[in-house]
Structure formats: C-alpha cells, structure tokens
Amino acid sequence: MTRTEAERLRDARRHLATALEYGQHAPLEQVHLDAICMRIAAGIEALNGLSPGSRHALFGAS
C-alpha cells in the first residue's frame, strides 16, 4: 500500500508530537527516553517517504 504525501506528513507530525508529549514526564526515566527516540525515528522514517521535491521544499538542499 502506498501512502500519500499528506498521510506521511500527518504521520510524521503525530510521531513528533507524541515524542514531545513523552518528554513532559518528570523525571525522565530510560523507558521515556527510549520511547522518545523511537517516535523521533518513526517521524524521520515517515518524512523519508516523501518525494525528493517535497523534502527539498520542507528542508532545503542537503
């Protein structure tokens, strides 16, 4: 199944927002840090599925 760019962006935003939410826990324990890292990685993976043109528009040239 191929996801649309809008779906990929929505997924990335959701993962990154969740990572930020997990960071609100005090004190941060290792389990929270692991969850944050996994959500950030999932967000990056979702963004990696965008077309090169969309990535360039969002982040500029690499």
C-alpha angles and dihedrals in degrees: 000000000000117000121215121241090249089055092048092050091047090050092048092050091048093051093047093045089051091050089054091048091052088052091062092074114105123237099024111225127195091263090058092048091050091050091048091051092049092051092048090049091050090050092051090048090053090051090048088063092063120103116265089249093055092047090050091050091051101039108014127232118334 
